[in-house]
């Protein structure tokens, strides 16, 4: 297993993208943790749905994007390690996409917190 992730440690771009992703997800978790007690019981989490009760989610569902983000980071790091020997550029694209997804999760978290407060 250690040998599998050596490529990520050796490639500076991959390592920095996955480190950046982890920092962003950790920052999102801290932001939610700080404001969690001040949040109302229902939040407008599903903004792409029509107006009404379909948009509202419980307060605990606010952690769902962060959980999905961690799953994306883990799966993409394994995928990058496997395909690095064959296609280096593709594994770097996957790393950059992972960082972009985590940035989107942080923006979503900040947007909901600003909407509530």
Backbone as a printed PyTorch tensor [residue, N CA C, xyz], in Angstrom:
tensor([[[  0.8190,  -1.1920,   0.0000],
         [  0.0000,   0.0000,   0.0000],
         [  0.8660,   1.2600,   0.0000]],

        [[  1.9870,   1.2110,   0.7250],
         [  2.8890,   2.3630,   0.7420],
         [  3.4520,   2.6300,  -0.6410]],

        [[  3.7560,   1.5540,  -1.3340],
         [  4.3410,   1.6830,  -2.6620],
         [  3.3400,   2.3070,  -3.6400]],

        [[  2.0590,   2.1000,  -3.3880],
         [  1.0250,   2.6210,  -4.2630],
         [  0.9910,   4.1510,  -4.2430]],

        [[  1.1950,   4.7520,  -3.0800],
         [  1.0940,   6.2030,  -2.9550],
         [  2.4380,   6.9230,  -3.0930]],

        [[  3.5030,   6.2240,  -3.4500],
         [  4.8030,   6.8650,  -3.6410],
         [  4.7850,   7.8640,  -4.7890]],

        [[  3.9820,   7.5910,  -5.8170],
         [  3.9320,   8.4980,  -6.9570],
         [  3.3530,   9.8490,  -6.5550]],

        [[  2.3770,   9.8350,  -5.6770],
         [  1.7900,  11.0990,  -5.2310],
         [  2.7950,  11.8920,  -4.4150]],

        [[  3.5660,  11.2230,  -3.5990],
         [  4.5640,  11.9200,  -2.7870],
         [  5.7010,  12.4720,  -3.6410]],

        [[  6.0510,  11.7630,  -4.6990],
         [  7.1710,  12.1770,  -5.5490],
         [  6.8020,  13.3200,  -6.4890]],

        [[  5.5920,  13.2890,  -7.0210],
         [  5.1600,  14.3280,  -7.9650],
         [  4.6770,  15.5430,  -7.1740]],

        [[  5.3510,  16.6550,  -7.3470],
         [  5.0680,  17.8500,  -6.5530],
         [  3.6730,  18.4090,  -6.8410]],

        [[  3.2460,  18.3550,  -8.0940],
         [  1.9330,  18.8720,  -8.4560],
         [  0.8120,  18.0240,  -7.8650]],

        [[  0.9450,  16.7220,  -7.9400],
         [ -0.0660,  15.8390,  -7.3540],
         [ -0.1290,  15.9920,  -5.8360]],

        [[  1.0310,  16.0230,  -5.2160],
         [  1.0740,  16.1440,  -3.7610],
         [  0.4440,  17.4600,  -3.3110]],

        [[  0.7630,  18.5450,  -4.0040],
         [  0.2140,  19.8400,  -3.5950],
         [ -1.2880,  19.9190,  -3.8560]],

        [[ -1.7750,  19.2900,  -4.9220],
         [ -3.2140,  19.3330,  -5.1870],
         [ -3.9930,  18.5250,  -4.1490]],

        [[ -3.4760,  17.3690,  -3.7560],
         [ -4.1850,  16.5920,  -2.7400],
         [ -4.0370,  17.2080,  -1.3520]],

        [[ -2.9150,  17.8310,  -1.0730],
         [ -2.7580,  18.5430,   0.1930],
         [ -3.6890,  19.7470,   0.2470]],

        [[ -3.7900,  20.4830,  -0.8540],
         [ -4.6980,  21.6220,  -0.9440],
         [ -6.1470,  21.1710,  -0.7640]],

        [[ -6.4990,  20.0380,  -1.3570],
         [ -7.8560,  19.4930,  -1.2160],
         [ -8.1550,  19.1440,   0.2350]],

        [[ -7.2200,  18.5140,   0.8920],
         [ -7.4300,  18.1420,   2.2970],
         [ -7.5490,  19.3780,   3.1880]],

        [[ -6.7520,  20.4010,   2.9050],
         [ -6.8270,  21.6360,   3.6950],
         [ -8.1780,  22.3200,   3.4980]],

        [[ -8.6630,  22.3510,   2.2660],
         [ -9.9570,  22.9670,   1.9970],
         [-11.0920,  22.2290,   2.6850]],

        [[-11.0570,  20.9060,   2.6510],
         [-12.1020,  20.1350,   3.3230],
         [-12.0180,  20.2840,   4.8380]],

        [[-10.8120,  20.3420,   5.3610],
         [-10.6370,  20.5620,   6.7940],
         [-11.1480,  21.9440,   7.1940]],

        [[-10.8910,  22.9440,   6.3710],
         [-11.3680,  24.2970,   6.6260],
         [-12.8960,  24.3520,   6.5870]],

        [[-13.5010,  23.6500,   5.6440],
         [-14.9650,  23.5820,   5.5750],
         [-15.5420,  22.9380,   6.8260]],

        [[-14.9020,  21.8750,   7.2840],
         [-15.3600,  21.1950,   8.4900],
         [-15.2560,  22.1090,   9.7110]],

        [[-14.1810,  22.8650,   9.7950],
         [-14.0000,  23.7800,  10.9210],
         [-15.0570,  24.8920,  10.8770]],

        [[-15.3160,  25.4290,   9.6900],
         [-16.3310,  26.4770,   9.5680],
         [-17.7050,  25.9840,  10.0050]],

        [[-18.0760,  24.8020,   9.5620],
         [-19.3680,  24.2540,   9.9730],
         [-19.3710,  23.9770,  11.4640]],

        [[-18.2720,  23.4690,  11.9940],
         [-18.1960,  23.1910,  13.4220],
         [-18.3250,  24.4420,  14.2760]],

        [[-17.7680,  25.5450,  13.8020],
         [-17.8570,  26.7950,  14.5610],
         [-19.2890,  27.3170,  14.5860]],

        [[-19.9510,  27.2960,  13.4410],
         [-21.2780,  27.8870,  13.3330],
         [-22.4180,  26.8910,  13.5250]],

        [[-22.1290,  25.6380,  13.8240],
         [-23.1620,  24.6070,  13.8770],
         [-24.2210,  24.9000,  14.9360]],

        [[-23.8220,  25.3750,  16.0810],
         [-24.8030,  25.6240,  17.1500],
         [-25.6800,  26.8370,  16.8520]],

        [[-25.2230,  27.7230,  15.9810],
         [-25.9910,  28.9200,  15.6570],
         [-26.8860,  28.7390,  14.4230]],

        [[-26.8230,  27.5890,  13.7970],
         [-27.6150,  27.3440,  12.5960],
         [-29.0490,  26.9840,  12.9570]],

        [[-30.0080,  27.3720,  12.1050],
         [-31.3920,  26.9460,  12.3410],
         [-31.5320,  25.4500,  12.0690]],

        [[-32.6140,  24.8380,  12.5190],
         [-32.7580,  23.3810,  12.3390],
         [-32.8950,  22.9480,  10.8800]],

        [[-33.3810,  23.8360,  10.0210],
         [-33.5200,  23.5120,   8.6000],
         [-32.7650,  24.5450,   7.7720]],

        [[-32.0210,  24.0570,   6.7670],
         [-31.1820,  24.9240,   5.9340],
         [-31.5520,  24.7650,   4.4630]],

        [[-31.4290,  25.8350,   3.6660],
         [-31.6810,  25.7150,   2.2190],
         [-30.4700,  25.1050,   1.5070]],

        [[-30.3790,  23.7940,   1.5270],
         [-29.2040,  23.1120,   0.9900],
         [-29.3270,  22.7400,  -0.4860]],

        [[-30.5120,  22.4650,  -0.9330],
         [-30.7010,  21.9450,  -2.2900],
         [-31.2690,  23.0560,  -3.1740]],

        [[-30.4210,  23.9910,  -3.5590],
         [-30.8680,  25.1930,  -4.2570],
         [-31.2690,  24.9540,  -5.7010]],

        [[-30.9650,  23.8340,  -6.2710],
         [-31.3520,  23.5780,  -7.6590],
         [-32.7780,  23.0430,  -7.7650]],

        [[-33.3750,  22.7140,  -6.6470],
         [-34.7520,  22.2240,  -6.6530],
         [-35.7260,  23.4010,  -6.6260]],

        [[-37.0040,  23.1560,  -6.9780],
         [-37.9740,  24.2530,  -6.9650],
         [-38.2270,  24.7770,  -5.5470]],

        [[-38.8120,  25.9580,  -5.4710],
         [-39.0790,  26.5780,  -4.1740],
         [-39.9840,  25.7060,  -3.3300]],

        [[-39.7890,  25.7700,  -2.0500],
         [-40.6340,  25.0410,  -1.1200],
         [-39.8040,  24.1240,  -0.2410]],

        [[-40.4830,  23.1230,   0.2660],
         [-39.8440,  22.2100,   1.2090],
         [-38.7970,  21.3060,   0.5650]],

        [[-38.8150,  21.2010,  -0.7580],
         [-37.8380,  20.3560,  -1.4470],
         [-36.4180,  20.9150,  -1.3160]],

        [[-36.2900,  22.2230,  -1.1140],
         [-34.9720,  22.8540,  -0.9830],
         [-34.3750,  22.7150,   0.4020]],

        [[-35.1660,  22.4070,   1.3600],
         [-34.7270,  22.4510,   2.7510],
         [-34.1630,  21.0990,   3.1760]],

        [[-33.0580,  21.1530,   3.9120],
         [-32.4550,  19.9570,   4.4850],
         [-32.2050,  20.1650,   5.9720]],

        [[-32.0590,  19.0790,   6.6950],
         [-31.7940,  19.1980,   8.1230],
         [-30.3650,  19.6920,   8.3410]],

        [[-30.1160,  20.1370,   9.5280],
         [-28.8190,  20.7230,   9.8530],
         [-27.6820,  19.7100,   9.7080]],

        [[-27.9330,  18.4700,  10.0180],
         [-26.9100,  17.4340,   9.9220],
         [-26.5190,  17.1520,   8.4630]],

        [[-27.4190,  17.4200,   7.5330],
         [-27.1240,  17.2030,   6.1090],
         [-26.1010,  18.1900,   5.5780]],

        [[-25.7600,  19.2050,   6.3590],
         [-24.7560,  20.1820,   5.9640],
         [-23.3720,  19.5380,   5.8710]],

        [[-23.1700,  18.4290,   6.5620],
         [-21.8970,  17.7080,   6.5120],
         [-21.8000,  16.7700,   5.3070]],

        [[-22.8920,  16.5670,   4.5970],
         [-22.9100,  15.6450,   3.4630],
         [-21.9390,  16.0420,   2.3440]],

        [[-21.8530,  17.3070,   1.9150],
         [-20.8680,  17.6440,   0.8770],
         [-19.4210,  17.3880,   1.3100]],

        [[-19.1300,  17.5820,   2.5870],
         [-17.7720,  17.3280,   3.0720],
         [-17.4690,  15.8350,   3.0400]],

        [[-18.4400,  15.0240,   3.4130],
         [-18.2630,  13.5730,   3.3400],
         [-18.0420,  13.1330,   1.8950]],

        [[-18.8210,  13.6870,   0.9850],
         [-18.6460,  13.3630,  -0.4290],
         [-17.2730,  13.8310,  -0.9190]],

        [[-16.8370,  14.9900,  -0.4420],
         [-15.5140,  15.4910,  -0.8060],
         [-14.3970,  14.5670,  -0.3550]],

        [[-14.4870,  14.0610,   0.8710],
         [-13.4570,  13.1200,   1.3500],
         [-13.4730,  11.8310,   0.5520]],

        [[-14.6570,  11.3760,   0.1670],
         [-14.7350,  10.1660,  -0.6620],
         [-14.0800,  10.4200,  -2.0230]],

        [[-14.3230,  11.5860,  -2.5920],
         [-13.6960,  11.9420,  -3.8750],
         [-12.1810,  11.9880,  -3.7410]],

        [[-11.6730,  12.5730,  -2.6680],
         [-10.2220,  12.6670,  -2.4660],
         [ -9.6010,  11.2760,  -2.3590]],

        [[-10.2200,  10.3980,  -1.5950],
         [ -9.6640,   9.0460,  -1.4150],
         [ -9.6910,   8.2620,  -2.7230]],

        [[-10.8260,   8.2860,  -3.4060],
         [-10.9430,   7.5210,  -4.6530],
         [-10.0030,   8.0770,  -5.7170]],

        [[ -9.9260,   9.3880,  -5.8310],
         [ -9.0420,   9.9710,  -6.8470],
         [ -7.5680,   9.7910,  -6.5180]],

        [[ -7.2110,   9.7570,  -5.2510],
         [ -5.8050,   9.4990,  -4.9280],
         [ -5.4160,   8.0640,  -5.2780]],

        [[ -6.3080,   7.1410,  -5.0580],
         [ -6.0400,   5.7540,  -5.4650],
         [ -5.9720,   5.6580,  -6.9870]],

        [[ -6.9010,   6.3280,  -7.6640],
         [ -6.9070,   6.3210,  -9.1210],
         [ -5.6360,   6.9500,  -9.6890]],

        [[ -5.2010,   8.0510,  -9.1040],
         [ -3.9660,   8.7000,  -9.5680],
         [ -2.7520,   7.8080,  -9.3630]],

        [[ -2.7140,   7.1220,  -8.2560],
         [ -1.5790,   6.2350,  -7.9940],
         [ -1.5300,   5.0820,  -8.9790]],

        [[ -2.6900,   4.5920,  -9.3710],
         [ -2.7290,   3.4550, -10.2860],
         [ -2.3640,   3.8770, -11.7090]],

        [[ -2.8790,   5.0200, -12.1680],
         [ -2.6520,   5.4010, -13.5670],
         [ -1.4130,   6.2740, -13.7690]],

        [[ -0.6880,   6.5990, -12.7130],
         [  0.4620,   7.4990, -12.8340],
         [  1.5550,   6.9260, -13.7330]],

        [[  1.8120,   5.6580, -13.6420],
         [  2.8770,   5.0470, -14.4390],
         [  2.5420,   5.0470, -15.9250]],

        [[  1.2670,   4.9530, -16.2640],
         [  0.8760,   4.8920, -17.6660],
         [  0.6920,   6.2830, -18.2630]],

        [[ -0.1180,   7.1180, -17.5980],
         [ -0.4580,   8.4300, -18.1420],
         [ -0.2940,   9.4620, -17.0230]],

        [[  0.8450,  10.1150, -17.0020],
         [  1.1500,  11.0800, -15.9410],
         [  0.2330,  12.2920, -16.0340]],

        [[  0.0030,  12.7650, -17.2480],
         [ -0.8170,  13.9550, -17.4280],
         [ -2.2440,  13.7410, -16.9420]],

        [[ -2.8030,  12.5800, -17.2230],
         [ -4.1690,  12.2860, -16.7790],
         [ -4.2590,  12.2490, -15.2500]],

        [[ -3.2670,  11.6890, -14.6000],
         [ -3.3050,  11.6560, -13.1410],
         [ -3.1760,  13.0660, -12.5610]],

        [[ -2.4290,  13.9420, -13.2260],
         [ -2.3430,  15.3430, -12.7770],
         [ -3.6700,  16.0660, -12.9910]],

        [[ -4.3510,  15.7700, -14.0860],
         [ -5.6760,  16.3470, -14.3090],
         [ -6.6600,  15.8980, -13.2310]],

        [[ -6.5960,  14.6420, -12.8550],
         [ -7.4790,  14.1340, -11.7970],
         [ -7.1760,  14.8310, -10.4760]],

        [[ -5.9130,  15.0610, -10.1910],
         [ -5.5360,  15.7840,  -8.9840],
         [ -6.0460,  17.2160,  -8.9890]],

        [[ -5.9400,  17.8870, -10.1160],
         [ -6.4310,  19.2570, -10.2200],
         [ -7.9590,  19.3140, -10.1230]],

        [[ -8.6140,  18.3320, -10.7050],
         [-10.0670,  18.2650, -10.6150],
         [-10.5150,  18.0280,  -9.1850]],

        [[ -9.7830,  17.2390,  -8.4550],
         [-10.0910,  17.0040,  -7.0520],
         [ -9.9790,  18.2970,  -6.2480]],

        [[ -8.9360,  19.0620,  -6.5160],
         [ -8.7750,  20.3460,  -5.8240],
         [ -9.9070,  21.3070,  -6.1840]],

        [[-10.3320,  21.3030,  -7.4400],
         [-11.4370,  22.1690,  -7.8580],
         [-12.7480,  21.7560,  -7.1970]],

        [[-12.9810,  20.4590,  -7.0570],
         [-14.1920,  19.9870,  -6.3890],
         [-14.1950,  20.3960,  -4.9170]],

        [[-13.0570,  20.3120,  -4.2760],
         [-12.9730,  20.7020,  -2.8610],
         [-13.1250,  22.2100,  -2.7000]],

        [[-12.6480,  22.9810,  -3.6640],
         [-12.8460,  24.4320,  -3.6360],
         [-14.3350,  24.7580,  -3.7700]],

        [[-15.0290,  24.0170,  -4.6250],
         [-16.4630,  24.2070,  -4.7860],
         [-17.2140,  23.8900,  -3.4920]],

        [[-16.7880,  22.8680,  -2.7820],
         [-17.4170,  22.5210,  -1.5060],
         [-17.1970,  23.6290,  -0.4840]],

        [[-16.0050,  24.2050,  -0.4530],
         [-15.7460,  25.3160,   0.4670],
         [-16.5990,  26.5320,   0.1100]],

        [[-16.7330,  26.8350,  -1.1670],
         [-17.5730,  27.9570,  -1.5950],
         [-19.0280,  27.6980,  -1.2250]],

        [[-19.5070,  26.4770,  -1.3990],
         [-20.8640,  26.1120,  -1.0060],
         [-21.0700,  26.3160,   0.4890]],

        [[-20.0980,  25.9030,   1.2790],
         [-20.1980,  26.0500,   2.7330],
         [-20.2620,  27.5180,   3.1220]],

        [[-19.3960,  28.3210,   2.5450],
         [-19.3840,  29.7510,   2.8680],
         [-20.6670,  30.4210,   2.3980]],

        [[-21.1670,  30.0290,   1.2350],
         [-22.3930,  30.6110,   0.7090],
         [-23.5850,  30.3210,   1.6210]],

        [[-23.7150,  29.1110,   2.0860],
         [-24.8260,  28.7680,   2.9780],
         [-24.6880,  29.4950,   4.3090]],

        [[-23.4650,  29.5770,   4.8320],
         [-23.2750,  30.2830,   6.1100],
         [-23.5740,  31.7760,   5.9840]],

        [[-23.2120,  32.3790,   4.8510],
         [-23.5250,  33.7880,   4.6440],
         [-25.0100,  34.0110,   4.4130]],

        [[-25.6640,  33.0470,   3.8070],
         [-27.0970,  33.1530,   3.5780],
         [-27.8790,  33.0990,   4.8890]],

        [[-27.4100,  32.3000,   5.8120],
         [-28.1000,  32.1300,   7.0920],
         [-27.8300,  33.3140,   8.0160]],

        [[-26.5990,  33.8060,   8.0200],
         [-26.2680,  34.8820,   8.9610],
         [-26.3500,  36.2150,   8.3240]]])
